[in-house]
Amino acid sequence: MSLTTGDAFDASKYWRLSEMVSLRDEEFGALAYHHVNRRLVFLKSRELVEVVHRLGDFESADEAVSALVAADQHDRYVTALAALQKSALIRGR
């Protein structure tokens, strides 16, 4: 079973939280645990947690980030999502 989509992260495409991942809310943001690869990742802001939770509600990662965070933070959040994709925490269609 492949744990990633195999594709490079493309923010213009649809992404969602993997069904193999659990998020546990914490004061600083959340802990994300991947039940297959056993990777634990810290989401270090409440805003990033919100983006990850709601990512699947939008047609693209760009659309989600634009709707949920300040414009001057857009690139930072896209970079964070790309890292989450590499860790198999988010996946495409």
Secondary structure, DSSP 8 states (H G I E B T S, - for coil): --SS-SS---TTS--EE-TTEEEEEETTEEEEEETTT--EEEE--HHHHHHHHHGGGSSSHHHHHHHHS-GGGHHHHHHHHHHHHHTTSEE--
